[in-house]
């Protein structure tokens, strides 16, 4: 791994390129950054469970009512435990877990912000 990349969270995840090579997954690694970009999460509407658990995702900056969260493949159900722990944390901040599905190489949770829970802060 390049020294310019820093892991976000405590799990390691890679993705396969078109040529079968692996590279750091874009939502877990950012060159020179210590947090997950709110703009990136708002655009793709997906955040990793590791970023939520490491508090690298700013809930107040997320502008949408629905959010997808992914936990990449792990051993012996670690990805499910990580995903549900992150969902529990989001529940404390006004999000409800709608469903969990296995898609591609990981588990995905789909959440909805509760009615009455404030969304992003907008400048006055």
The first five atom37 places (N, CA, C, CB, O) and aatype in JSON, in Angstrom:
{
  "aatype": [20, 20, 20, 20, 20, 20, 20, 20, 20, 20, 20, 20, 20, 20, 20, 20, 20, 20, 20, 20, 20, 20, 20, 20, 20, 20, 20, 20, 20, 20, 20, 20, 20, 20, 20, 20, 20, 20, 20, 20, 20, 20, 20, 20, 20, 20, 20, 20, 20, 20, 20, 20, 20, 20, 20, 20, 20, 20, 20, 20, 20, 20, 20, 20, 20, 20, 20, 20, 20, 20, 20, 20, 20, 20, 20, 20, 20, 20, 20, 20, 20, 20, 20, 20, 20, 20, 20, 20, 20, 20, 20, 20, 20, 20, 20, 20, 20, 20, 20, 20, 20, 20, 20, 20, 20, 20, 20, 20, 20, 20, 20, 20, 20, 20, 20, 20, 20, 20, 20, 20, 20, 20, 20, 20],
  "atom_mask": [
    [1, 1, 1, 1, 1],
    [1, 1, 1, 1, 1],
    [1, 1, 1, 1, 1],
    [1, 1, 1, 1, 1],
    [1, 1, 1, 1, 1],
    [1, 1, 1, 1, 1],
    [1, 1, 1, 1, 1],
    [1, 1, 1, 1, 1],
    [1, 1, 1, 1, 1],
    [1, 1, 1, 1, 1],
    [1, 1, 1, 1, 1],
    [1, 1, 1, 1, 1],
    [1, 1, 1, 1, 1],
    [1, 1, 1, 1, 1],
    [1, 1, 1, 1, 1],
    [1, 1, 1, 1, 1],
    [1, 1, 1, 1, 1],
    [1, 1, 1, 1, 1],
    [1, 1, 1, 1, 1],
    [1, 1, 1, 1, 1],
    [1, 1, 1, 1, 1],
    [1, 1, 1, 1, 1],
    [1, 1, 1, 1, 1],
    [1, 1, 1, 1, 1],
    [1, 1, 1, 1, 1],
    [1, 1, 1, 1, 1],
    [1, 1, 1, 1, 1],
    [1, 1, 1, 1, 1],
    [1, 1, 1, 1, 1],
    [1, 1, 1, 1, 1],
    [1, 1, 1, 1, 1],
    [1, 1, 1, 1, 1],
    [1, 1, 1, 1, 1],
    [1, 1, 1, 1, 1],
    [1, 1, 1, 1, 1],
    [1, 1, 1, 1, 1],
    [1, 1, 1, 1, 1],
    [1, 1, 1, 1, 1],
    [1, 1, 1, 1, 1],
    [1, 1, 1, 1, 1],
    [1, 1, 1, 1, 1],
    [1, 1, 1, 1, 1],
    [1, 1, 1, 1, 1],
    [1, 1, 1, 1, 1],
    [1, 1, 1, 1, 1],
    [1, 1, 1, 1, 1],
    [1, 1, 1, 1, 1],
    [1, 1, 1, 1, 1],
    [1, 1, 1, 1, 1],
    [1, 1, 1, 1, 1],
    [1, 1, 1, 1, 1],
    [1, 1, 1, 1, 1],
    [1, 1, 1, 1, 1],
    [1, 1, 1, 1, 1],
    [1, 1, 1, 1, 1],
    [1, 1, 1, 1, 1],
    [1, 1, 1, 1, 1],
    [1, 1, 1, 1, 1],
    [1, 1, 1, 1, 1],
    [1, 1, 1, 1, 1],
    [1, 1, 1, 1, 1],
    [1, 1, 1, 1, 1],
    [1, 1, 1, 1, 1],
    [1, 1, 1, 1, 1],
    [1, 1, 1, 1, 1],
    [1, 1, 1, 1, 1],
    [1, 1, 1, 1, 1],
    [1, 1, 1, 1, 1],
    [1, 1, 1, 1, 1],
    [1, 1, 1, 1, 1],
    [1, 1, 1, 1, 1],
    [1, 1, 1, 1, 1],
    [1, 1, 1, 1, 1],
    [1, 1, 1, 1, 1],
    [1, 1, 1, 1, 1],
    [1, 1, 1, 1, 1],
    [1, 1, 1, 1, 1],
    [1, 1, 1, 1, 1],
    [1, 1, 1, 1, 1],
    [1, 1, 1, 1, 1],
    [1, 1, 1, 1, 1],
    [1, 1, 1, 1, 1],
    [1, 1, 1, 1, 1],
    [1, 1, 1, 1, 1],
    [1, 1, 1, 1, 1],
    [1, 1, 1, 1, 1],
    [1, 1, 1, 1, 1],
    [1, 1, 1, 1, 1],
    [1, 1, 1, 1, 1],
    [1, 1, 1, 1, 1],
    [1, 1, 1, 1, 1],
    [1, 1, 1, 1, 1],
    [1, 1, 1, 1, 1],
    [1, 1, 1, 1, 1],
    [1, 1, 1, 1, 1],
    [1, 1, 1, 1, 1],
    [1, 1, 1, 1, 1],
    [1, 1, 1, 1, 1],
    [1, 1, 1, 1, 1],
    [1, 1, 1, 1, 1],
    [1, 1, 1, 1, 1],
    [1, 1, 1, 1, 1],
    [1, 1, 1, 1, 1],
    [1, 1, 1, 1, 1],
    [1, 1, 1, 1, 1],
    [1, 1, 1, 1, 1],
    [1, 1, 1, 1, 1],
    [1, 1, 1, 1, 1],
    [1, 1, 1, 1, 1],
    [1, 1, 1, 1, 1],
    [1, 1, 1, 1, 1],
    [1, 1, 1, 1, 1],
    [1, 1, 1, 1, 1],
    [1, 1, 1, 1, 1],
    [1, 1, 1, 1, 1],
    [1, 1, 1, 1, 1],
    [1, 1, 1, 1, 1],
    [1, 1, 1, 1, 1],
    [1, 1, 1, 1, 1],
    [1, 1, 1, 1, 1],
    [1, 1, 1, 1, 1],
    [1, 1, 1, 1, 1],
    [1, 1, 1, 1, 1],
    [1, 1, 1, 1, 1]
  ],
  "atom_positions": [
    [[0.85, -1.17, 0.0], [0.0, 0.0, 0.0], [0.89, 1.23, 0.0], [-0.96, 0.0, 1.22], [1.91, 1.27, 0.69]],
    [[0.51, 2.21, -0.76], [1.27, 3.45, -0.86], [1.26, 4.18, 0.46], [0.7, 4.33, -1.97], [0.24, 4.17, 1.15]],
    [[2.36, 4.83, 0.84], [2.37, 5.58, 2.09], [1.42, 6.77, 2.06], [3.77, 6.06, 2.39], [1.1, 7.33, 3.11]],
    [[0.96, 7.17, 0.87], [0.0, 8.28, 0.79], [-1.39, 7.86, 1.23], [-0.05, 8.81, -0.64], [-2.23, 8.72, 1.5]],
    [[-1.66, 6.58, 1.31], [-2.98, 6.11, 1.71], [-2.98, 5.77, 3.18], [-3.42, 4.9, 0.88], [-2.08, 5.08, 3.67]],
    [[-4.0, 6.25, 3.87], [-4.15, 5.94, 5.28], [-5.44, 5.16, 5.46], [-4.13, 7.22, 6.15], [-6.46, 5.54, 4.88]],
    [[-5.43, 4.08, 6.24], [-6.67, 3.35, 6.46], [-7.62, 4.18, 7.3], [-6.4, 2.01, 7.12], [-7.2, 4.83, 8.25]],
    [[-8.9, 4.15, 6.97], [-9.94, 4.77, 7.76], [-10.68, 3.66, 8.47], [-10.91, 5.64, 6.89], [-11.21, 2.76, 7.82]],
    [[-10.74, 3.69, 9.74], [-11.37, 2.61, 10.49], [-10.36, 1.52, 10.73], [-12.58, 2.07, 9.75], [-9.18, 1.66, 10.42]],
    [[-10.83, 0.4, 11.29], [-9.9, -0.65, 11.66], [-10.0, -1.88, 10.78], [-10.12, -1.04, 13.08], [-9.41, -2.91, 11.1]],
    [[-10.72, -1.8, 9.68], [-10.79, -2.96, 8.8], [-10.08, -2.65, 7.48], [-12.26, -3.38, 8.55], [-9.97, -1.49, 7.08]],
    [[-9.62, -3.68, 6.84], [-8.95, -3.51, 5.56], [-9.87, -4.04, 4.48], [-7.57, -4.25, 5.54], [-10.42, -5.14, 4.59]],
    [[-10.05, -3.27, 3.44], [-10.91, -3.68, 2.34], [-10.26, -3.27, 1.03], [-12.32, -3.07, 2.48], [-9.66, -2.21, 0.93]],
    [[-10.39, -4.11, 0.04], [-9.87, -3.81, -1.29], [-10.96, -4.08, -2.3], [-8.6, -4.62, -1.6], [-11.92, -4.79, -2.02]],
    [[-10.8, -3.52, -3.48], [-11.72, -3.82, -4.56], [-10.92, -4.29, -5.75], [-12.59, -2.59, -4.93], [-9.74, -3.95, -5.88]],
    [[-11.54, -5.06, -6.61], [-10.88, -5.57, -7.8], [-11.05, -4.58, -8.94], [-11.43, -6.95, -8.19], [-12.12, -4.01, -9.13]],
    [[-9.98, -4.39, -9.69], [-10.05, -3.53, -10.86], [-10.44, -4.38, -12.06], [-8.69, -2.79, -11.11], [-10.6, -5.6, -11.95]],
    [[-10.6, -3.73, -13.21], [-10.97, -4.46, -14.43], [-9.94, -5.52, -14.81], [-11.14, -3.49, -15.57], [-10.28, -6.52, -15.44]],
    [[-8.69, -5.31, -14.43], [-7.64, -6.24, -14.78], [-7.39, -7.28, -13.69], [-6.36, -5.5, -15.06], [-6.41, -8.02, -13.76]],
    [[-8.27, -7.35, -12.69], [-8.12, -8.35, -11.65], [-7.18, -7.95, -10.53], [-7.65, -9.61, -12.24], [-6.93, -8.75, -9.62]],
    [[-6.66, -6.74, -10.57], [-5.77, -6.26, -9.52], [-6.61, -5.72, -8.37], [-4.8, -5.17, -10.06], [-7.79, -5.41, -8.53]],
    [[-5.99, -5.61, -7.22], [-6.72, -5.03, -6.09], [-6.17, -3.65, -5.78], [-6.64, -5.94, -4.86], [-4.99, -3.37, -5.98]],
    [[-7.04, -2.81, -5.28], [-6.65, -1.48, -4.84], [-7.52, -1.12, -3.64], [-6.8, -0.42, -5.98], [-8.57, -1.73, -3.45]],
    [[-7.11, -0.16, -2.84], [-7.91, 0.21, -1.68], [-9.31, 0.63, -2.08], [-7.24, 1.32, -0.89], [-9.49, 1.33, -3.08]],
    [[-10.29, 0.22, -1.31], [-11.67, 0.6, -1.57], [-11.8, 2.1, -1.32], [-12.67, -0.22, -0.68], [-11.3, 2.58, -0.3]],
    [[-12.44, 2.85, -2.21], [-12.44, 4.31, -2.11], [-13.12, 4.87, -0.88], [-13.08, 4.88, -3.31], [-12.78, 5.98, -0.46]],
    [[-14.07, 4.17, -0.28], [-14.72, 4.73, 0.9], [-13.98, 4.4, 2.18], [-16.13, 4.23, 1.0], [-14.33, 4.93, 3.23]],
    [[-12.97, 3.53, 2.12], [-12.19, 3.23, 3.32], [-10.82, 3.89, 3.31], [-12.03, 1.74, 3.46], [-10.2, 4.01, 4.37]],
    [[-10.35, 4.31, 2.17], [-9.02, 4.92, 2.09], [-9.12, 6.23, 1.32], [-8.01, 3.96, 1.4], [-9.8, 6.32, 0.3]],
    [[-8.45, 7.23, 1.82], [-8.39, 8.51, 1.15], [-6.96, 9.01, 1.26], [-9.41, 9.53, 1.77], [-6.37, 8.98, 2.34]],
    [[-6.41, 9.46, 0.17], [-5.03, 9.98, 0.19], [-4.97, 11.22, 1.07], [-4.54, 10.31, -1.25], [-5.64, 12.22, 0.79]],
    [[-4.18, 11.15, 2.14], [-3.94, 12.3, 2.99], [-5.12, 12.76, 3.82], [-3.49, 13.4, 2.18], [-5.06, 13.86, 4.37]],
    [[-6.18, 11.99, 3.93], [-7.36, 12.41, 4.69], [-7.57, 11.49, 5.88], [-8.61, 12.42, 3.8], [-7.21, 10.31, 5.85]],
    [[-8.14, 12.04, 6.94], [-8.41, 11.23, 8.11], [-9.89, 10.98, 8.29], [-7.85, 11.9, 9.34], [-10.29, 10.23, 9.18]],
    [[-10.73, 11.6, 7.47], [-12.18, 11.43, 7.57], [-12.76, 11.11, 6.2], [-12.84, 12.69, 8.17], [-12.14, 11.37, 5.17]],
    [[-13.95, 10.55, 6.21], [-14.66, 10.28, 4.97], [-15.28, 11.6, 4.5], [-15.76, 9.17, 5.15], [-15.92, 12.3, 5.29]],
    [[-15.09, 11.94, 3.24], [-15.61, 13.19, 2.69], [-17.13, 13.2, 2.71], [-15.09, 13.39, 1.26], [-17.76, 12.3, 2.16]],
    [[-17.75, 14.21, 3.34], [-19.21, 14.29, 3.36], [-19.8, 14.43, 1.96], [-19.67, 15.47, 4.22], [-20.88, 13.93, 1.67]],
    [[-19.06, 15.12, 1.08], [-19.54, 15.29, -0.3], [-19.59, 13.95, -1.02], [-18.64, 16.27, -1.07], [-20.53, 13.66, -1.77]],
    [[-18.56, 13.13, -0.8], [-18.53, 11.82, -1.44], [-19.7, 10.96, -0.96], [-17.18, 11.1, -1.14], [-20.41, 10.35, -1.77]],
    [[-19.91, 10.92, 0.34], [-21.01, 10.11, 0.89], [-22.35, 10.64, 0.39], [-20.98, 10.11, 2.44], [-23.24, 9.85, 0.06]],
    [[-22.52, 11.96, 0.33], [-23.78, 12.53, -0.15], [-24.01, 12.18, -1.62], [-23.78, 14.06, 0.03], [-25.16, 11.97, -2.03]],
    [[-22.95, 12.12, -2.41], [-23.09, 11.8, -3.84], [-23.41, 10.34, -4.07], [-21.83, 12.17, -4.58], [-24.28, 10.02, -4.88]],
    [[-22.72, 9.43, -3.38], [-22.93, 8.01, -3.62], [-23.98, 7.41, -2.7], [-21.63, 7.27, -3.46], [-24.49, 6.31, -2.95]],
    [[-24.31, 8.13, -1.62], [-25.32, 7.71, -0.64], [-24.97, 6.39, 0.04], [-26.66, 7.58, -1.3], [-25.85, 5.67, 0.5]],
    [[-23.67, 6.09, 0.1], [-23.19, 4.87, 0.76], [-22.02, 5.22, 1.65], [-22.77, 3.78, -0.29], [-21.14, 5.99, 1.27]],
    [[-22.02, 4.66, 2.85], [-20.91, 4.82, 3.78], [-20.55, 3.45, 4.3], [-21.27, 5.8, 4.95], [-21.4, 2.56, 4.34]],
    [[-19.31, 3.26, 4.69], [-18.91, 1.97, 5.24], [-19.25, 1.92, 6.73], [-17.4, 1.72, 5.02], [-19.24, 2.94, 7.42]],
    [[-19.54, 0.73, 7.2], [-19.8, 0.52, 8.63], [-18.57, 0.9, 9.44], [-20.21, -0.94, 8.91], [-18.69, 1.44, 10.54]],
    [[-17.38, 0.61, 8.9], [-16.13, 0.95, 9.6], [-16.01, 2.45, 9.81], [-14.91, 0.42, 8.82], [-15.59, 2.9, 10.87]],
    [[-16.39, 3.24, 8.8], [-16.32, 4.7, 8.93], [-17.31, 5.21, 9.96], [-16.59, 5.37, 7.57], [-17.0, 6.15, 10.7]],
    [[-18.49, 4.61, 10.03], [-19.49, 5.0, 11.04], [-18.98, 4.67, 12.43], [-20.85, 4.29, 10.78], [-19.05, 5.51, 13.33]],
    [[-18.45, 3.47, 12.61], [-17.97, 3.06, 13.93], [-16.76, 3.87, 14.38], [-17.62, 1.58, 13.9], [-16.59, 4.11, 15.57]],
    [[-15.93, 4.29, 13.45], [-14.76, 5.1, 13.78], [-15.11, 6.59, 13.87], [-13.66, 4.88, 12.74], [-14.24, 7.43, 14.08]],
    [[-16.4, 6.91, 13.72], [-16.91, 8.28, 13.77], [-16.21, 9.19, 12.76], [-16.73, 8.85, 15.17], [-15.89, 10.34, 13.05]],
    [[-16.0, 8.64, 11.57], [-15.38, 9.38, 10.47], [-16.41, 9.88, 9.47], [-14.36, 8.51, 9.77], [-16.05, 10.42, 8.42]],
    [[-17.67, 9.71, 9.79], [-18.77, 10.13, 8.92], [-19.6, 11.15, 9.69], [-19.64, 8.9, 8.47], [-20.11, 10.84, 10.76]],
    [[-19.73, 12.36, 9.15], [-20.47, 13.43, 9.8], [-21.95, 13.32, 9.47], [-19.92, 14.81, 9.37], [-22.38, 13.68, 8.37]],
    [[-22.73, 12.82, 10.42], [-24.17, 12.64, 10.21], [-24.88, 13.96, 9.94], [-24.79, 11.95, 11.42], [-25.82, 14.01, 9.15]],
    [[-24.43, 15.01, 10.58], [-25.1, 16.3, 10.43], [-24.94, 16.86, 9.02], [-24.54, 17.3, 11.45], [-25.75, 17.68, 8.59]],
    [[-23.92, 16.44, 8.3], [-23.68, 16.96, 6.95], [-24.38, 16.14, 5.87], [-22.19, 17.0, 6.68], [-24.37, 16.54, 4.7]],
    [[-24.97, 15.01, 6.22], [-25.6, 14.15, 5.22], [-26.98, 14.72, 4.86], [-25.72, 12.67, 5.74], [-27.83, 14.82, 5.74]],
    [[-27.22, 15.1, 3.6], [-28.44, 15.82, 3.24], [-29.66, 14.98, 2.91], [-28.15, 16.67, 2.09], [-30.75, 15.53, 2.76]],
    [[-29.53, 13.68, 2.79], [-30.64, 12.85, 2.31], [-31.32, 12.11, 3.46], [-30.14, 11.85, 1.28], [-30.75, 11.96, 4.54]],
    [[-32.53, 11.66, 3.22], [-33.28, 10.92, 4.25], [-32.88, 9.46, 4.29], [-34.78, 11.04, 3.99], [-32.97, 8.84, 5.35]],
    [[-32.45, 8.87, 3.17], [-32.09, 7.46, 3.09], [-30.58, 7.31, 2.94], [-32.82, 6.77, 1.93], [-29.92, 8.13, 2.31]],
    [[-30.05, 6.24, 3.52], [-28.62, 5.98, 3.51], [-28.38, 4.48, 3.39], [-27.95, 6.55, 4.79], [-29.05, 3.68, 4.02]],
    [[-27.42, 4.12, 2.57], [-26.97, 2.73, 2.49], [-25.62, 2.64, 3.21], [-26.84, 2.23, 0.99], [-24.8, 3.56, 3.15]],
    [[-25.43, 1.52, 3.89], [-24.18, 1.3, 4.62], [-23.68, -0.09, 4.24], [-24.38, 1.43, 6.17], [-24.47, -1.03, 4.15]],
    [[-22.38, -0.22, 4.03], [-21.82, -1.49, 3.58], [-20.75, -1.97, 4.56], [-21.22, -1.36, 2.17], [-19.99, -1.18, 5.11]],
    [[-20.73, -3.28, 4.77], [-19.65, -3.95, 5.51], [-19.11, -5.0, 4.56], [-20.16, -4.58, 6.89], [-19.84, -5.9, 4.14]],
    [[-17.85, -4.9, 4.24], [-17.25, -5.81, 3.27], [-16.98, -7.17, 3.9], [-15.96, -5.22, 2.71], [-16.93, -7.31, 5.12]],
    [[-16.8, -8.16, 3.04], [-16.64, -9.55, 3.46], [-15.63, -9.69, 4.59], [-16.2, -10.41, 2.29], [-14.56, -9.08, 4.58]],
    [[-16.0, -10.49, 5.57], [-15.14, -10.76, 6.72], [-15.23, -12.23, 7.06], [-15.53, -9.89, 7.94], [-15.88, -13.0, 6.35]],
    [[-14.6, -12.62, 8.13], [-14.59, -14.01, 8.56], [-15.64, -14.25, 9.62], [-13.22, -14.4, 9.08], [-15.82, -13.43, 10.51]],
    [[-16.34, -15.38, 9.53], [-17.26, -15.86, 10.56], [-18.27, -14.8, 11.0], [-16.48, -16.32, 11.76], [-18.51, -14.63, 12.19]],
    [[-18.85, -14.12, 10.06], [-19.9, -13.17, 10.38], [-19.42, -11.85, 10.94], [-20.81, -13.78, 11.33], [-20.23, -11.07, 11.44]],
    [[-18.12, -11.57, 10.86], [-17.61, -10.28, 11.37], [-18.27, -9.11, 10.64], [-16.09, -10.21, 11.21], [-18.54, -8.08, 11.25]],
    [[-18.52, -9.27, 9.35], [-19.12, -8.17, 8.6], [-20.54, -7.9, 9.08], [-19.11, -8.47, 7.1], [-20.97, -6.74, 9.13]],
    [[-21.28, -8.94, 9.42], [-22.64, -8.75, 9.94], [-22.59, -8.07, 11.3], [-23.39, -10.1, 10.04], [-23.37, -7.15, 11.56]],
    [[-21.7, -8.5, 12.16], [-21.57, -7.89, 13.49], [-21.19, -6.41, 13.35], [-20.52, -8.64, 14.35], [-21.74, -5.56, 14.05]],
    [[-20.25, -6.11, 12.45], [-19.83, -4.73, 12.23], [-20.98, -3.89, 11.69], [-18.63, -4.68, 11.26], [-21.19, -2.76, 12.14]],
    [[-21.72, -4.43, 10.74], [-22.84, -3.72, 10.13], [-23.92, -3.42, 11.16], [-23.43, -4.53, 8.97], [-24.44, -2.3, 11.21]],
    [[-24.27, -4.4, 11.98], [-25.32, -4.19, 12.97], [-24.87, -3.27, 14.09], [-25.76, -5.52, 13.55], [-25.67, -2.51, 14.63]],
    [[-23.59, -3.32, 14.46], [-23.07, -2.39, 15.47], [-23.16, -0.95, 14.95], [-21.6, -2.74, 15.84], [-23.53, -0.04, 15.7]],
    [[-22.82, -0.75, 13.69], [-22.91, 0.59, 13.09], [-24.36, 1.03, 12.98], [-22.23, 0.62, 11.7], [-24.67, 2.2, 13.21]],
    [[-25.27, 0.1, 12.63], [-26.7, 0.43, 12.57], [-27.22, 0.82, 13.95], [-27.51, -0.77, 12.02], [-28.02, 1.75, 14.07]],
    [[-26.77, 0.13, 14.99], [-27.16, 0.49, 16.36], [-26.7, 1.9, 16.7], [-26.57, -0.51, 17.37], [-27.45, 2.67, 17.31]],
    [[-25.49, 2.24, 16.31], [-24.97, 3.58, 16.56], [-25.8, 4.63, 15.83], [-23.5, 3.68, 16.12], [-26.13, 5.68, 16.39]],
    [[-26.15, 4.35, 14.58], [-26.98, 5.29, 13.81], [-28.39, 5.4, 14.4], [-27.06, 4.86, 12.35], [-29.0, 6.47, 14.32]],
    [[-28.9, 4.33, 14.98], [-30.21, 4.35, 15.61], [-30.24, 5.37, 16.74], [-30.58, 2.96, 16.14], [-31.24, 6.05, 16.96]],
    [[-29.12, 5.48, 17.46], [-29.02, 6.45, 18.55], [-29.04, 7.89, 18.03], [-27.74, 6.22, 19.35], [-29.27, 8.82, 18.8]],
    [[-28.79, 8.07, 16.73], [-28.75, 9.41, 16.14], [-29.92, 9.67, 15.21], [-27.46, 9.59, 15.37], [-29.84, 10.55, 14.35]],
    [[-31.01, 8.93, 15.38], [-32.23, 9.23, 14.65], [-32.44, 8.49, 13.34], [-32.27, 10.64, 14.38], [-33.23, 8.94, 12.51]],
    [[-31.75, 7.37, 13.14], [-31.92, 6.57, 11.92], [-32.58, 5.25, 12.26], [-30.56, 6.34, 11.22], [-32.33, 4.69, 13.33]],
    [[-33.41, 4.75, 11.36], [-34.04, 3.44, 11.52], [-33.49, 2.48, 10.46], [-35.57, 3.55, 11.41], [-33.36, 2.83, 9.29]],
    [[-33.19, 1.26, 10.89], [-32.74, 0.22, 9.98], [-33.96, -0.33, 9.25], [-31.99, -0.91, 10.74], [-34.93, -0.76, 9.88]],
    [[-33.91, -0.31, 7.92], [-35.02, -0.82, 7.12], [-34.82, -2.27, 6.73], [-35.18, 0.02, 5.87], [-35.73, -3.09, 6.9]],
    [[-33.64, -2.6, 6.23], [-33.37, -3.97, 5.8], [-31.86, -4.18, 5.66], [-34.08, -4.28, 4.47], [-31.09, -3.22, 5.59]],
    [[-31.47, -5.45, 5.62], [-30.09, -5.84, 5.38], [-30.1, -6.82, 4.21], [-29.42, -6.47, 6.65], [-30.91, -7.75, 4.19]],
    [[-29.2, -6.61, 3.26], [-29.12, -7.48, 2.08], [-27.67, -7.78, 1.75], [-29.82, -6.82, 0.87], [-26.78, -6.98, 2.02]],
    [[-27.46, -8.95, 1.16], [-26.12, -9.28, 0.66], [-26.08, -8.93, -0.81], [-25.78, -10.79, 0.9], [-26.82, -9.49, -1.62]],
    [[-25.2, -8.0, -1.15], [-25.05, -7.56, -2.54], [-23.58, -7.58, -2.88], [-25.66, -6.14, -2.76], [-22.77, -7.02, -2.14]],
    [[-23.21, -8.2, -3.97], [-21.81, -8.23, -4.38], [-20.95, -8.86, -3.31], [-21.31, -6.84, -4.68], [-21.23, -9.96, -2.83]],
    [[-19.88, -8.15, -2.93], [-18.93, -8.7, -1.98], [-19.16, -8.29, -0.54], [-17.59, -8.3, -2.36], [-18.27, -8.46, 0.29]],
    [[-20.33, -7.78, -0.22], [-20.54, -7.36, 1.16], [-22.0, -7.31, 1.54], [-19.93, -6.03, 1.39], [-22.89, -7.51, 0.72]],
    [[-22.21, -7.04, 2.81], [-23.57, -6.86, 3.33], [-23.91, -5.38, 3.3], [-23.7, -7.44, 4.77], [-23.07, -4.53, 3.59]],
    [[-25.14, -5.08, 2.96], [-25.6, -3.71, 2.91], [-26.79, -3.54, 3.85], [-25.99, -3.3, 1.47], [-27.68, -4.38, 3.91]],
    [[-26.78, -2.44, 4.59], [-27.92, -2.06, 5.41], [-28.51, -0.81, 4.79], [-27.5, -1.82, 6.92], [-27.78, 0.06, 4.3]],
    [[-29.81, -0.72, 4.81], [-30.49, 0.44, 4.28], [-31.24, 1.09, 5.43], [-31.47, 0.07, 3.11], [-32.01, 0.44, 6.14]],
    [[-30.99, 2.4, 5.61], [-31.52, 3.12, 6.75], [-32.28, 4.35, 6.3], [-30.4, 3.52, 7.71], [-32.07, 4.87, 5.2]],
    [[-33.19, 4.82, 7.18], [-33.97, 6.03, 6.9], [-33.92, 6.92, 8.14], [-35.45, 5.68, 6.52], [-34.08, 6.45, 9.27]],
    [[-33.69, 8.21, 7.91], [-33.7, 9.19, 9.01], [-35.14, 9.33, 9.51], [-33.13, 10.57, 8.55], [-36.06, 9.47, 8.71]],
    [[-35.32, 9.29, 10.82], [-36.66, 9.41, 11.4], [-37.25, 10.79, 11.13], [-36.6, 9.15, 12.91], [-36.53, 11.78, 11.02]],
    [[-38.57, 10.83, 11.03], [-39.3, 12.09, 10.88], [-38.99, 12.95, 12.1], [-40.84, 11.86, 10.73], [-38.94, 12.46, 13.23]],
    [[-38.79, 14.23, 11.87], [-38.55, 15.15, 12.96], [-37.09, 15.25, 13.39], [-39.37, 14.76, 14.12], [-36.74, 16.13, 14.16]],
    [[-36.24, 14.34, 12.89], [-34.82, 14.42, 13.21], [-34.2, 15.4, 12.23], [-34.11, 13.0, 13.13], [-34.35, 15.24, 11.01]],
    [[-33.52, 16.42, 12.74], [-32.98, 17.43, 11.82], [-31.97, 16.86, 10.85], [-32.35, 18.56, 12.6], [-31.17, 16.0, 11.2]],
    [[-32.02, 17.35, 9.63], [-31.06, 16.98, 8.61], [-29.84, 17.88, 8.7], [-31.69, 17.06, 7.21], [-29.49, 18.35, 9.78]],
    [[-29.21, 18.12, 7.58], [-27.99, 18.93, 7.61], [-28.28, 20.36, 8.04], [-27.31, 18.92, 6.25], [-29.35, 20.91, 7.78]],
    [[-27.3, 20.93, 8.7], [-27.41, 22.34, 9.09], [-27.16, 23.21, 7.87], [-26.41, 22.69, 10.24], [-26.19, 23.0, 7.14]],
    [[-28.04, 24.16, 7.65], [-27.86, 25.06, 6.53], [-27.5, 26.44, 7.05], [-29.14, 25.11, 5.65], [-28.03, 26.87, 8.07]],
    [[-26.62, 27.14, 6.37], [-26.25, 28.48, 6.84], [-27.43, 29.43, 6.79], [-25.11, 29.04, 6.01], [-28.27, 29.34, 5.9]],
    [[-27.49, 30.33, 7.75], [-28.62, 31.29, 7.83], [-28.45, 32.42, 6.85], [-28.75, 31.87, 9.23], [-29.3, 33.31, 6.78]]
  ]
}
